[in-house]
């Protein structure tokens, strides 16, 4: 049914490494701590333009229910050793195909996330989450292959799962996950979209992105190919954290700053979700809008450090028993900026995907073609919904030679600052707070970067660095004594 809801204690910092934020090691097993509480609420709305709702969502206490929690009902409880699962899926495919794809996704996600029993620690839960997303994509793909009327259907998937104080997020597409902490909203997923790749490659500015005519093209979705590359990230929650999962029916229309204001001011979750949906409608409401909000609290969680905010960081999932590599994106990654993103100018009412459907396209941005080649989008997903006529990526999408691919593999860069406090900027974009003797670990594609620490009093310390393929680097930002 369209729009239905389907709904331990180790610190991740390593004091021996200067307190930098790192993922727990392979095989880490920690019991689910007592006193970790949650309150969940989710809702989906058709919006003001669409005739039917292709969004679906899931909210689930994986240890207490044999089915997802009911739609539009607030639910509170304690986290069990099976964890808590949340998911937003934004379907595409025209007619009823989009809602079929998103429904199949949430059904599969719940089935596999719950499993036959509690997962074996963090790695077991993270692997289960990735497997559930991959299985959902495979089932949708096979279903579309069998039924011609569903050809081209697919769905985005932003899936969050909490186990042992650690929130894992699996990302495919451009739905989003945010965390509100210390009064600040942080985006902790990365849009798998053409416009985001162009911005991160330096080929498009935030201002130019507002009027970019192909801002609605996404690069990956469940069901469009038999396999997908899940971008797996993680955050250790703190007491009082508020988590938001949403479709681009909200994030594509509303400034992050406006979302932050509502998240901070509106207490009751049902009222907050209604307010966010109303904002999307007031901005045009041309897409389905889905929001899940979750509050986490309890003595099991550490209180947030003053000024600290969560940020995008990948989880290095060990190889599975089948020998598969750790989950991760097929496209080069950089850490997502934590600065509230500018609201797109006038986004189209539909989202498109890189497609091989007949009908050539001529991008108005000469740089777009080169960036598409850079990212090897000849292997991009092929899907277009009825009424979402995507244009093909043509000659510019030839795969780059192997040496060029190697040159795009992200490299670890550790950043430290001899400052009492401040914020890190890389090439002019914020990457979160800096604390004395506490490093930030980034993964950046090879290239030239300007690292800058900015203090509240206006002090700025900068350093230029060339990141070379396969060579981890460390940047230390020290104020001048002159």
LODREN-944692 format. One line per 5 residues: their letters; for each residue x, y, z of C-alpha. Coordinates in steps of 0.02 Angstrom, whole numbers, always signed. Each point is the difference from the previous one (the first is absolute). Example, Ala and Ser with C-alpha at 12.3 -4.5 7.8 and 13.67 -1.06 7.14 Angstrom:
<rs>
AS> +615:-225:+390 | +69:+172:-33 .
</rs>
This chain:
<rs>
XXXXX> +0:+0:+0 | +70:+169:-49 | +84:+93:+140 | -27:-134:+133 | +120:-3:+147 .
XXXXX> +103:-156:+26 | +56:+24:+112 | +958:-92:+714 | +105:+96:+47 | +178:+31:-67 .
XXXXX> +55:+177:-41 | +47:+19:-183 | +142:+121:+38 | +177:-64:+19 | +96:+96:+134 .
XXXXX> +163:-76:-59 | -26:+89:-164 | -31:+171:+72 | -186:-28:+26 | -44:-4:-184 .
XXXXX> -169:-71:-49 | +24:-172:-73 | -112:-149:-36 | +2:-151:+116 | +115:-137:-61 .
XXXXX> -54:-157:-93 | -96:-123:+105 | -36:+125:+137 | -132:-72:+115 | -84:+100:+137 .
XXXXX> -158:-41:+97 | -147:+115:-25 | +8:+122:+146 | -146:+21:+119 | -84:+168:+11 .
XXXXX> +4:+44:-185 | -172:+69:-43 | -82:+55:-161 | -157:+87:-61 | -48:-20:-184 .
XXXXX> -126:+77:-118 | -19:-4:-188 | -121:+65:-130 | -14:+14:-188 | -104:+123:-102 .
XXXXX> -44:+1:-184 | +34:+187:-14 | -97:+123:-106 | +39:-56:-178 | +21:-188:-13 .
XXXXX> -152:-110:-26 | +68:-142:+106 | +137:-29:+128 | +156:-94:-54 | +86:+23:+168 .
XXXXX> +1:-133:+136 | +85:-7:+169 | +38:-120:+141 | +15:+26:+187 | +34:-157:+99 .
XXXXX> +51:-61:+171 | +90:-153:-67 | -4:-91:+166 | -180:+27:+52 | -108:-21:-154 .
XXXXX> -26:-127:-137 | -54:+140:-117 | +43:+184:-24 | -82:+127:+114 | -165:+78:-56 .
XXXXX> -2:+156:-106 | -21:+169:+81 | +13:-65:+178 | +131:+59:+123 | +91:-143:+83 .
XXXXX> +124:-5:+144 | +106:-139:+71 | +174:-63:+45 | +125:-61:-128 | +15:-190:+3 .
XXXXX> +145:-108:-58 | -84:-10:-171 | +0:+189:-19 | -114:+130:-78 | -27:+24:-187 .
XXXXX> -55:+153:-100 | -15:+20:-188 | -63:+124:-129 | -23:-62:-179 | -47:+118:-142 .
XXXXX> -67:-101:-146 | +7:+38:-185 | -63:-85:-156 | -165:+78:-47 | -178:-63:+22 .
XXXXX> +3:-112:+154 | +175:-67:-30 | +87:+124:+114 | -108:-40:+149 | +19:-187:-34 .
XXXXX> +189:+19:+2 | +2:+100:+162 | -124:-121:+81 | +107:-149:-49 | +151:+89:+72 .
XXXXX> -73:+35:+172 | -72:-177:+11 | +169:-77:-40 | +94:+119:+115 | -107:-45:+150 .
XXXXX> +8:-186:-35 | +189:-4:-13 | +41:+128:+135 | -101:-97:+127 | +78:-165:-53 .
XXXXX> -12:-161:+99 | +83:+71:+155 | +114:+134:+69 | +149:+48:-110 | +178:-38:+55 .
XXXXX> +59:+170:+56 | +20:+158:-103 | +78:-83:-151 | -139:-130:-4 | -134:+134:+6 .
XXXXX> +88:+108:-130 | +17:-149:-118 | -184:-42:+27 | -49:+178:-44 | +103:+1:-160 .
XXXXX> -63:-173:-49 | -181:+55:+25 | +23:+148:-118 | +88:-106:-131 | -135:-134:+12 .
XXXXX> -138:+129:-20 | +83:+65:-158 | +19:-175:-71 | -182:-44:+33 | -64:+159:-81 .
XXXXX> +113:-28:-150 | -61:-179:-26 | -182:+52:+22 | +18:+134:-132 | +83:-124:-116 .
XXXXX> -148:-119:+14 | -137:+131:-22 | +17:+115:-149 | -120:+126:+77 | +125:+27:+140 .
XXXXX> +154:+20:-109 | +108:+143:+61 | -73:+7:+175 | +117:+38:+143 | +16:+89:+165 .
XXXXX> +123:+97:+104 | +37:-70:+173 | +67:+87:+153 | +5:-130:+138 | +53:+33:+180 .
XXXXX> +26:-135:+131 | +50:+23:+182 | +96:-133:+96 | +111:+23:+152 | -11:+192:-2 .
XXXXX> +64:+3:-180 | -114:+60:-139 | +43:-77:-169 | -68:+78:-159 | -8:-85:-170 .
XXXXX> -25:+118:-146 | -56:-27:-179 | -68:+152:-92 | -41:+173:+67 | -115:-19:+149 .
XXXXX> +88:+64:+155 | +44:-28:+182 | +35:+146:+119 | +47:+7:+184 | -42:+145:+115 .
XXXXX> +128:+23:+141 | +47:+152:+103 | -130:+101:-94 | +80:-33:-168 | -65:-106:-143 .
XXXXX> +131:-107:-90 | -23:-94:-162 | +83:-169:+21 | -42:-79:-167 | +61:+47:-172 .
XXXXX> -118:+27:-147 | +40:-119:-142 | -49:+130:-128 | +79:+81:-150 | -6:+174:+74 .
XXXXX> +85:-56:+160 | +140:-84:-97 | +27:+158:-102 | +7:+106:+158 | +125:-114:+85 .
XXXXX> +107:-8:-157 | +10:+189:+1 | -90:+13:-166 | -155:+83:+72 | -25:+124:+142 .
XXXXX> -143:-6:+123 | -75:+156:-82 | +13:-76:-174 | -80:-160:+64 | -160:+95:+37 .
XXXXX> -33:+28:-185 | +84:-157:-68 | -126:-77:-121 | +50:-180:+38 | -6:+14:+190 .
XXXXX> -133:-136:+6 | +112:-138:-69 | +51:-134:+124 | +138:-126:-30 | -60:-155:+90 .
XXXXX> -162:-82:+58 | -61:-169:+58 | -70:-110:-137 | +82:+84:-147 | +141:-128:-7 .
XXXXX> +19:-169:+82 | +131:+68:+119 | +26:+166:+87 | +144:+76:+97 | -62:+48:+172 .
XXXXX> +84:+149:+82 | +13:-53:+183 | +33:+133:+131 | -13:+8:+190 | -21:+117:+148 .
XXXXX> +12:-36:+186 | -155:+80:+75 | +3:+119:+147 | -134:+35:+129 | -138:+107:-73 .
XXXXX> +42:-30:-184 | -146:+24:-120 | +8:-94:-165 | -94:+47:-159 | -20:-109:-155 .
XXXXX> -91:+81:-146 | -31:-13:-186 | +54:+138:-117 | -180:+61:+2 | +58:+92:+157 .
XXXXX> +188:+25:-20 | -17:+52:-182 | -113:+146:+43 | +46:+58:+174 | +163:+77:+62 .
XXXXX> +95:-104:+127 | -5:+156:+108 | -191:+0:-1 | -4:-186:+41 | +122:+31:+143 .
XXXXX> -110:+136:+71 | -152:-115:+5 | +100:-145:+70 | +61:+111:+142 | -163:+88:+41 .
XXXXX> -135:-133:-18 | +3:-131:+138 | -137:-130:-33 | +50:-110:-146 | -172:-7:-86 .
XXXXX> -11:+189:+2 | +178:+15:-66 | -32:-117:-146 | -162:+89:-44 | +91:+166:+5 .
XXXXX> +138:-62:-117 | -128:-68:-123 | -95:+164:+6 | +160:+94:-42 | +27:-110:-153 .
XXXXX> -178:+31:-56 | +18:+187:+26 | +153:-6:-114 | -103:-81:-139 | -26:-178:+59 .
XXXXX> +35:-68:-174 | +69:-166:+65 | -51:-130:+128 | +68:+45:+172 | +56:-128:+129 .
XXXXX> +78:+32:+170 | +54:-110:+145 | +59:+81:+161 | +78:-95:+144 | +59:+61:+171 .
XXXXX> +132:-98:+95 | +37:+20:+185 | +46:-92:+159 | +145:-27:+118 | +82:-122:-121 .
XXXXX> +43:+146:-116 | +140:+121:+38 | -51:+183:+9 | +53:+100:-153 | +163:+94:+9 .
XXXXX> -19:+187:-9 | +6:+59:-180 | +20:-176:-69 | -108:-53:-147 | -8:-164:-96 .
XXXXX> +66:-10:-177 | +9:-116:-151 | +120:-146:+28 | +4:-167:-88 | -1:-164:+94 .
XXXXX> +139:-120:-54 | -104:-158:-2 | +112:-156:-10 | -18:-121:-143 | -145:-120:+16 .
XXXXX> +12:-187:-7 | -30:+9:-187 | +157:+105:-18 | -90:+160:-45 | +93:+159:+38 .
XXXXX> -61:+123:+127 | -155:+94:-50 | +34:+164:-84 | -46:+108:-149 | +55:-30:-177 .
XXXXX> +24:+187:-21 | +143:+97:+81 | -44:+67:+172 | +44:+153:+98 | -70:+42:+169 .
XXXXX> -164:+93:-16 | -1:+182:+49 | -91:+35:+162 | -49:+176:-51 | -189:+15:-31 .
XXXXX> -20:-21:-186 | -79:+135:-104 | -175:-39:-54 | -11:-44:-184 | -79:+132:-107 .
XXXXX> -148:-80:-85 | +20:-187:-2 | -96:-100:-127 | -151:-94:+65 | +79:-165:-47 .
XXXXX> +168:-80:+30 | +97:-77:-143 | +140:-125:-9 | +149:-24:-113 | -85:-100:-137 .
XXXXX> +27:-90:-164 | -174:+42:-62 | +2:+61:-179 | +17:+185:-26 | +166:+93:+13 .
XXXXX> +33:+141:+120 | +112:+150:-15 | +52:+65:+170 | +6:+187:+15 | +153:-20:+113 .
XXXXX> +156:-43:-96 | +81:-62:+159 | -139:-124:+35 | +55:-114:-141 | +178:-8:+64 .
XXXXX> -56:-37:+177 | -116:-136:-61 | +149:-78:-86 | +100:+21:+159 | -126:-100:+99 .
XXXXX> -18:-135:-131 | -186:+20:-18 | -5:-122:-143 | -36:-122:+141 | -134:+111:+78 .
XXXXX> -171:-71:+33 | -126:-1:-142 | -171:+51:+53 | -131:+128:-45 | -176:+11:+64 .
XXXXX> -153:+37:-103 | -5:+188:-3 | +181:+2:+64 | +83:-4:-170 | +184:-5:+37 .
XXXXX> +124:+42:-135 | +138:-121:-44 | +179:+26:+50 | +82:-10:-169 | +178:-1:-66 .
XXXXX> +69:+89:+152 | -34:-152:+109 | +137:-114:-63 | +91:-86:+145 | +167:+80:+42 .
XXXXX> +160:-101:-17 | +53:-101:+154 | +136:+123:+50 | -127:+139:+4 | -118:-103:+106 .
XXXXX> +141:-32:+124 | +29:+186:+9 | -178:+24:+64 | +7:-122:+145 | -27:+101:+161 .
XXXXX> +152:+22:+113 | -2:+16:+189 | +49:+173:+61 | +15:+33:+188 | -24:+181:+54 .
XXXXX> +57:+69:+168 | +0:+177:+64 | +95:+83:+142 | -154:+101:+45 | -111:-2:+153 .
XXXXX> -152:-3:-114 | -48:+42:-178 | -74:-70:-158 | +86:-89:-143 | -24:+60:-179 .
XXXXX> +64:-93:-152 | -3:+97:-163 | -119:+122:+81 | -126:-128:+64 | -32:-44:+182 .
XXXXX> +50:-173:+62 | -49:+23:+182 | +77:+56:+164 | +184:-13:+46 | +56:-29:+178 .
XXXXX> +174:+6:+74 | +95:-164:-28 | -152:-82:-77 | +17:-49:-182 | -128:-9:-139 .
XXXXX> +24:-143:-121 | -53:+39:-179 | -2:-102:-161 | +39:+113:-148 | +31:-37:-184 .
XXXXX> +176:+45:-59 | +18:+184:-41 | +46:+170:+69 | -82:+59:+161 | +4:+152:+113 .
XXXXX> -28:-45:+183 | -49:+140:+117 | -44:+9:+185 | -111:+145:+48 | -24:+54:+180 .
XXXXX> -147:+97:+69 | +112:+151:+33 | +42:+9:-185 | +168:-87:+7 | +35:-100:-158 .
XXXXX> +137:-128:-28 | +19:-71:-175 | +106:-126:-91 | +4:-63:-180 | +28:-183:-36 .
XXXXX> +7:-112:-153 | -81:-169:+36 | +84:-133:-105 | -74:-171:-47 | +28:-134:+132 .
XXXXX> +96:+112:+120 | -85:+39:+167 | +39:+174:+63 | -8:+100:+161 | -34:+186:+11 .
XXXXX> +44:+99:+157 | -69:+176:+12 | +104:+107:+120 | -25:+187:+25 | +149:+110:-43 .
XX> +101:+66:+146 | +50:+157:-92 .
</rs>
